[in-house]
């Protein structure tokens, strides 16, 4: 059973930065595509960013393009989400998810069979 643990969330002022980390429990994480999702209060969960198994393909929601960067270090079983120029609308619980590569688009939550418990990000002055 694969487990994912997110960390790095917190309270930050608008314009600030945070770096989220997702650690995978298995050494076979090389076979998983990884996605970052977020859910704001009263809103549906939405895809933020995705990265392919070897990191050669990355994708971003339009709302975060140019501000967020996803990356992975397979040797450390870790995926990162660097978030810069944060806005109040970035507030929410951020989840990482892992799934076997499939034809489904990266932002389709059905692609991912494993989810972390989330980390809270709050952007407020």
C-alpha positions as CSV (number, residue, x, y, z in Angstrom):
1,X,0.0,0.0,0.0
2,X,1.4,3.3,-1.1
3,X,1.3,6.2,1.4
4,X,1.8,9.9,0.7
5,X,2.5,12.5,3.3
6,X,2.4,16.2,2.5
7,X,4.1,19.0,4.5
8,X,5.1,22.6,4.1
9,X,1.8,24.3,4.4
10,X,1.2,27.3,6.6
11,X,0.1,30.9,6.9
12,X,1.8,33.3,4.4
13,X,1.1,36.9,3.4
14,X,0.0,37.7,-0.2
15,X,3.0,37.8,-2.5
16,X,4.8,35.3,-0.3
17,X,6.1,31.8,-1.1
18,X,5.7,28.3,0.3
19,X,7.2,25.0,-0.8
20,X,5.1,21.9,-0.4
21,X,6.6,18.5,-0.1
22,X,5.0,15.1,-0.8
23,X,6.9,12.0,0.4
24,X,6.0,8.6,-1.0
25,X,6.4,5.5,1.1
26,X,7.5,3.1,-1.6
27,X,10.7,2.9,-3.6
28,X,8.6,2.2,-6.7
29,X,7.5,5.8,-6.9
30,X,9.2,6.0,-10.2
31,X,6.1,4.3,-11.7
32,X,3.6,6.9,-10.5
33,X,2.4,10.1,-12.0
34,X,1.9,12.7,-9.3
35,X,-0.7,15.4,-9.0
36,X,-1.2,18.3,-6.6
37,X,-4.8,19.2,-5.9
38,X,-6.4,21.8,-3.7
39,X,-9.8,22.4,-2.1
40,X,-11.0,25.7,-0.8
41,X,-13.8,26.0,1.7
42,X,-17.1,25.5,0.0
43,X,-15.5,24.7,-3.4
44,X,-14.8,21.5,-5.3
45,X,-11.4,20.0,-5.4
46,X,-9.3,21.2,-8.3
47,X,-6.1,20.1,-10.0
48,X,-3.2,22.5,-9.5
49,X,-0.3,20.7,-11.2
50,X,0.9,17.3,-12.4
51,X,4.2,15.7,-13.2
52,X,4.9,12.5,-15.1
53,X,6.7,9.5,-13.8
54,X,10.2,10.7,-14.7
55,X,9.5,14.4,-14.5
56,X,9.8,15.0,-18.2
57,X,6.2,16.4,-18.5
58,X,4.7,19.0,-16.2
59,X,1.3,20.6,-16.3
60,X,-0.4,23.5,-14.5
61,X,-3.8,24.9,-14.0
62,X,-4.1,28.3,-15.7
63,X,-4.6,30.0,-12.4
64,X,-1.1,29.0,-11.2
65,X,1.0,29.1,-14.4
66,X,4.1,31.2,-14.0
67,X,3.8,31.2,-10.2
68,X,4.0,27.5,-9.2
69,X,6.6,24.9,-10.1
70,X,6.3,21.2,-9.7
71,X,9.4,18.9,-9.5
72,X,10.4,15.5,-8.3
73,X,13.4,13.8,-6.9
74,X,13.0,10.1,-7.5
75,X,16.0,9.2,-5.5
76,X,14.3,10.7,-2.4
77,X,10.8,9.5,-3.3
78,X,9.7,13.1,-3.1
79,X,7.7,15.6,-5.1
80,X,7.7,19.3,-4.6
81,X,5.4,22.2,-5.3
82,X,7.1,25.6,-5.2
83,X,4.5,28.3,-4.8
84,X,5.5,31.9,-5.4
85,X,3.5,35.2,-5.6
86,X,0.8,33.6,-3.5
87,X,-2.7,35.1,-3.6
88,X,-5.6,34.8,-1.2
89,X,-7.4,32.6,-3.8
90,X,-4.6,30.0,-3.4
91,X,-5.9,29.3,0.1
92,X,-7.0,25.8,0.7
93,X,-6.0,22.3,1.6
94,X,-3.4,20.9,-0.7
95,X,-3.3,17.2,-1.5
96,X,-0.8,15.2,-3.4
97,X,-1.9,12.1,-5.3
98,X,-0.2,9.2,-7.1
99,X,-1.5,7.2,-10.0
100,X,-0.3,4.8,-12.7
101,X,0.1,6.6,-16.0
102,X,-3.0,6.4,-18.1
103,X,-4.8,8.3,-20.9
104,X,-6.7,10.3,-18.4
105,X,-5.7,14.0,-18.2
106,X,-3.5,15.0,-15.3
107,X,-6.3,17.0,-13.6
108,X,-8.7,14.1,-13.6
109,X,-8.8,12.9,-10.0
110,X,-9.9,9.5,-11.2
111,X,-6.4,9.0,-12.5
112,X,-5.0,8.8,-9.0
113,X,-5.5,5.8,-6.7
114,X,-3.5,7.1,-3.7
115,X,-4.0,10.3,-1.8
116,X,-2.3,12.1,1.1
117,X,-4.2,13.7,3.9
118,X,-3.4,17.2,2.9
119,X,-1.7,20.3,4.2
120,X,-3.4,23.6,4.8
121,X,-2.2,26.7,3.0
122,X,-3.6,30.0,4.1
123,X,-2.7,33.2,2.2
124,X,-3.8,36.2,4.3
125,X,-2.5,39.5,5.5
